Every structure is written in structure tokens, then in C-alpha cells.
Amino acid sequence: MTPPTKKIRLILELRRAGITDTAILSAFESVPRELFVPVAFLDQAWEDTPLPIGHGQTVSQPTVVARMIQALQPDKSVKVLEVGSGSGYQTAVLSHLFRRVYAVEREAVLLQTALERFATLRRHNITAKPGDGSLGWREQAPFDRILVAAAAEDLPPLLWDQLAPDGIMVCPIGEAHDEQRLIRFVRRGGDFDTQDLGPVRFVPLQGGRAGRRLKRAAG
């Protein structure tokens, strides 16, 4: 099967997985996933599967990435914070769907390679830095959307503080070796509504965990 045929098959799989936003489907079609995976896995670049990228990380399964992005309700007039950019694949997709993408990645080597890929693709609306993603990016806050590509034990308090009113955060919640659930949080004043989007498996969110736990609003 040729790469173009594999790409078409993946887009069909995204549709079957419930991805109905045509802008998201177009973004996935526009971003060459083969650019974001190691050479040893090029033959699997358009498969709906996670692939290792080194440093104990993976480039996430496309259907999972698409579900997370669809839950964010993409809007080209707002900015998004991405925690855990990894190889940069998800970041590049986000750059087609939001006005500005701010990305934080704790592995500087991965980030440097991702930046080179963004330059190759001429994705000029991405700003990225190395660091502890659990701290967010306070200088650029508040964010209308926050996407966390690592599992937290509970709602990350410092990221919550950087979410704008009525903003949306999508984050895997759960222990590293227990069940994780993908949760969509919508900020409602000092509380939040939640939606459980189903089981997922992510590497744990590294860094500071201290902070208040928030009382969840019904929803």
C-alpha cells in the first residue's frame, strides 16, 4: 500500500472514530506524520498506532490525538497551550486549527528536532520552549485551550490557574500503572464541568504536583 493510500485509510479511520470536524480531518491530512517518526518506523507512519520516539516517549495514536483535539473545540481566533509536544506531530496539527500554539516539552533534544520540523513545514504560529509542562507558561497565560499529552493524578493546579474563563482543558487523569481516563474540563468560574471521553494510556506528567484540589461542578 502506497503512502497516499495509507493516508486516505487513516482519514477514514478518523471518521469512523467519530471525528466529524472537517477542519481537523484536513489538518491531519496536511501534516506529514512520516516527518515526525523515527526512520525505523517510516513504514508505519500512517498506521493508527503510537510509535516510539525515544526518551521513553511516543508519538500518540492519531485517533487519540484527534479525539483530544476535537474535544478542545478548535477555534482559529484563540491560542492553545500544549503540554508535552514530543516529536511535534500533535503540535503541527494544532497549528492548523488555532491562532497560536504555545508548546512545552521537557526533553530538550526532542524539542530541538521538533523545532526543525516546524521550520521545514513553515509553521510559523508555533512558539515552544523546554521545561516542566506542569508549570504551564505563565507569561503567556491565560489560555483559551490547554491540551495535556501526559497523565496527571488529578487536575493540574498550575495549569488550571492559567485557563481562561470558559476555557477548555483536555487531560488524561490517572496513575501511571492504573486506569487512565481522558477528561475534558470546562472552566466555570472557580469550578468546572467535566466530560469523560474514555480510557487512554499516556506517560505520566512529570514535575510539580503541589496545589489545591478543586471542587468539581456537576456536569
N, C-alpha and C positions, 0 to 999 in steps of 0.2 A: 504494500500500500504506500503510495507516494505521500510526502508531507502535506500537500494541499488537500488530498483526500482525507488524511488523518485530522487535519484542522476542521474540515467540514463535519466529520464524525463527532469531534469534540463539541462543536457548537450544537449539534443535535442532542448530544448527551446533556448539555447545559439546559436546553429547552425541556427535555424530559425530566430534569431535576427540579423544574418549577421556576426557572429563570425566564421571566416574561418581559423584562425591561429591554427594549431593543437597543438602547444606548449601551447597556452593559454587554450584550452579545456582540455589538460592534467593537467595543473596546477590547474584548478578548480576541476577536478576530484580527485586530490591528497590532496587538503586541506579540512579537515572535518569541514564543516560550523557549524555543531552542537556544536563544541567546542567553538564557538565564539558568541553564542546567549544565553540569559538567560534560565534557566531551564523551566520557564513557557511557552517558545516558542519552545521547542525542537521538537514538532510535526510539526512545520512549517519551520524547519531549512533548508530544501531543496526545499522550495517553492520560486518562483521567485518574492519575495516581500521584502521590507525593514522591519526590525524588531527593536523595541526599545531596547536600551541597557542602559538606564538611563542617567542622566545628560543632558537631552534634546537632546540626540543624537540617531542615529540609525545605524545599520549595513545595508549598502546600498543594494538595489536590485541587485542580481547577474548579470542580463543583463546590467544594467547601469555600474557596475564595469567592466565588460568585454569590453563594448564599450570604456570606458575610457582607459583601458589598451591596447586594440588593436590600439587605436589612438596614443599611445606612441611609437608604433613600437618596441616592446621588443627586447632586444639585451643583451645576456649574457656576453658581453665584457665591458659593461658600468654600471655606477651607477645611481641610481634614488633617488630623494628626494620625500618623501610623506608627504604632509601637512594634518594632521588630520587622525591619524591612528585608532581612535575609539577603537573598540573591537580587532583590529588587523587582521581581516579577509582579507581585501584587501592587507595589508602588507605581510601576509603569501603567498598570491597568487603571489605578486610581487617578493618574494624571490626565486621563482622557475624560474623566467624569466629574472632576472638581476644579474650582478655580485655582487652588494652590494646595500642594501636598507638602506637609512637614513630616519627615521620617526620622526616626531614631533607631539606631542599630548598635548593640553592644559590642559586636565583633568588628573591629576597625578594618580588618582585611576584607571581610565580606562587603562592608560599606564602600571601600575604595573601588572594588571591582564593580559594584552596582553603579557608582557614580560614572564610571567609564561607559557602562552600558547606556545610561541615561543620555550621556553626551552623544553617543553613536546614534541613538534614536531621536536626538534633538527634542528631548522632553525638558523644556526649559522652565516649567512651572513646579519643579521639584526642588525643595531645599532639604538637605539631610545632614545629620551630624552623628558622630559616635557618642555613646553614653548609655546611662541607665534609663531604659524606657519607662520604668515605673515612676520616674520623676516627671515624665512628660516634657514639655517645652514651655516653661512659664513665661518666657519673654514674648512668645507669640500667642499666648492664650488671651481670650477664651477661644475655643474651637467649637465650631458648629457640629462637627462629627469627630469621633475618635474610634479608630479600629485597632484592637489589640490582638496581635498574632502570637500570643503566648498565654498559657493558662494561669490565672490568678486564683488564689484560695478564696478570695472574696472580692467585692467591688474595689478596685484600686483607689484609695482615697485621694492621692495627689492628682491622679488623672481626673477623677470626679470633680475636684475643685477647679479644673481647667475646662470643664464642659460648659458651654453657653446655655442660658435658659432655653428650654425646649430642645436642647441638643440631643443627639443620639450617640450612644456608645455601644459598640458590639464587642463582646469579650468572652472568651472561654473561661468558665468558672469550674474549679475542682482541683483536687490534689493530683500530683503528677502520676501516681500509680492507681488512682481510683477513677470512677466515672467522671467525665467532664461534660458539661452542658454548655452549648453556645447560647449566651444570653444577650438580648437586646434591651438596653436601658434607655429610657427617655426621661430627661430631667424635668421635674415638675416642682419648681421652687426648691425647697430643701429636701424633697423626697423624689421618688422616681417610680415610674411604671416599668414593669418587666415583661418580656416575652421569651419563653423557652423555645429555641429553634432546633433543639435536638442534640444528640450525642456527637462529640468530636474528640480528637486526640491531638494535643499540642504539647510542645516542650513547655516547661514551667517558666513563668515570668520571673526573671532574676532581679534582685535589687531590693530596695526598701519596701517593707510591708507595714510599717507602723502607721497608725492613723485611726480615725474614728470609723466605726461601722455605722452605716446609715439605715434608718428605719425605712423599710420598703412600703411604698404606697400600693394600694390594691390595683391590680391591673394584669 
